[in-house]
Amino acid sequence: MEFFNDHKKLFTTAAAMFIGLTILVAIIPALKNDKINRPLPGAVPLSAEARAGKMIFMANGCVACHTQQVRNVDMDKMWGKRPSIAADYALIHRTDIWRNTATLMGTERTGPDLTDVGNRQGNKDWNLVHLFNPRSVVKESIMPAYPWLFEIKENPGKNDVVVNVPKEFMKGITGKVVASKKALELVAYLQSLKQVPLPDGTVPPEFLYKRTEKLAAGNGAAPGEPALDGAALYTANCQSCHQPNGEGLPGAFPPLKGSKVVLDDNPELYVNIIMNGYTGLESQGYGPMPNVGTMNNLKADEITAIMNHERSSWGNNARKLTVAEVQKLIDFAKTQPVASQK
């Protein structure tokens, strides 16, 4: 009883037990995990600009609607080339001495997963337009707009980043929309989110519960075989930039409607752009196009379906391509550098 009546002994013993258990249960396992869960080779730490953008991402509650975890189920395959693993988060450290690690895996996917968004949608122009008003690039989007991240200037400065917002979303606004420092930092963070390939020879975990592909007649399939739905594939991979009507966004993304590249009887450049990306229209004010076919791991039949959809929609009327023809051009495009495009 003397022990329980002596408050010094009682609280000293309780404190010692608490500290000991904390070391045993929390600190030692954490140090062990730091040694085991190393970053993947090729993982790049966040730049100072991207770190600032991450703080803006958290401050605006983006994690409430966007996850950063690709689960090992087939329905998540569209968000990354492989399921997420512990090493993907190994470079994430404490926010500061007072705040714990900000691993933004999220719990709800109201908007798309962002694990690989830097590869999937790395175009700075698109991201800025999307932040100013998401409906300007994705008609059905329910994401809130973030106009406070932008300024309106009559005469933007030489170093100002002007955002090419469609006219219908500029009602009541006179002047030019200019991205603020915070907007650029947030986009820098989004562009930094890229899934790092596993080391050579490492077999990634398989996606589980395979889904049946949506099929439709035609679109370049061999006789007797159903083909993929080109309209659905276009919506998933191309529509956010080039728009449902194929007209793109003036000053941001070129139109596919009436495009000479799309309608060309020789689709070599067309396939090269899809596989390697394109910078040939920067002189006309358009941003670089990412290598969508390579980043999204699209197969020849999927690319063929997309191309045939684009070549036969919005008044376009070009001959139908075959999977075999596109496959040859894909193989050839893999040997061609982006600089060869004119």
C-alpha positions, 0 to 999 in steps of 0.5 A, a space after each residue: 500500500 505504501 507504493 500506492 500512497 507515494 505519488 512520486 513512486 507511482 507516477 515515476 513508475 507509470 511514466 517509465 512504463 509509458 516511455 518503455 512501451 512507447 519505445 518498444 511498440 512505436 519507436 523501434 518498429 518505426 526505425 525498423 520500417 525506415 530501414 526496410 521500406 526504402 524508396 524505389 530506385 528512380 524515386 525523386 524527392 519533392 522540389 521546394 515548389 512541389 512541397 509548397 504545393 502539397 501544403 496548398 493541396 492539404 489546406 484546400 481539403 483536396 485529400 477529402 475527394 482524391 486518393 493516392 493509392 492504387 489498390 490491387 483490384 482490376 478497377 484501379 488499373 486505370 490509375 496506375 500500371 501496378 498496385 501501390 506498395 509501401 516503398 511508394 511512400 518511403 520518401 514522405 517525412 514529417 511535415 515539420 517538428 509539430 506535425 506528423 507525416 502527411 501521407 495523403 492516401 485518402 479514404 474516399 474517391 469522389 474524384 480520380 486517384 492522383 497516384 500517377 496523375 503527373 504522367 496521366 495528365 502532366 500538362 500544366 496548361 490543362 491543370 491550370 484551366 482545370 483549377 480555375 473552373 473544372 467544368 471548362 475541361 470536364 463538363 460533368 465535373 463536380 469539383 469546386 473551382 478555385 478562382 482565388 488561386 488566380 488574378 485578373 490582369 488587364 496587362 499581364 507582365 512578361 513573366 506572368 503565366 496566362 491561363 487560356 480559359 474558354 470564352 464561355 467561362 469568362 462571363 463578367 471577367 475582363 482582362 486575362 486570367 493569370 496564375 498566382 504563385 500558389 496555383 503554380 505550386 499546386 500544379 507543380 505538386 500534381 505534376 510530381 505525382 508519378 508512379 515509379 517503375 519497379 526495378 528490372 526483374 521485379 514482378 509487380 503484384 497482379 491486379 485482382 478480379 479482372 473485368 470484362 472489356 466493353 466491346 462494340 462492333 467494328 473499330 478496326 478489329 479482325 473479321 469475326 472479332 468484336 472490337 473495343 468501344 472507341 468512344 469509351 476509350 476516347 472519353 477515358 484517355 483523350 476527352 479531358 483535353 480535346 473535349 467531347 466535340 473534338 474541338 479542343 480548347 483555343 490556345 490550350 489544346 488543338 482540335 481533332 475535328 478537321 485535323 490534318 494529322 487525324 485525317 491523313 491517309 498515312 497515320 504514321 505521325 498520328 501514331 507517333 504523337 500518341 506514343 511519343 507525345 508532341 511539341 510541334 504546336 508550341 509555336 502556335 501557343 499550344 502546350 506539349 501533348 504527353 505520350 498518352 499511349 505509352 503512359 496509359 499502357 494502351 494496346 494496339 487494339 485500344 489505340 486503333 479504336 480511339 483513332 477510328 473513333 476520332 477519324 469518323 466523328 465530328 464530321 471527320 470522314 477518313 478510312 478505317 485503320 486496322 489493328 495490324 496496321 497500327 501495330 506496325 506503326 507502334 513498333 516503328 514509333 518506339 524507335 523514333 525520338 520525339 525530336 523527329 516530329 515536325 
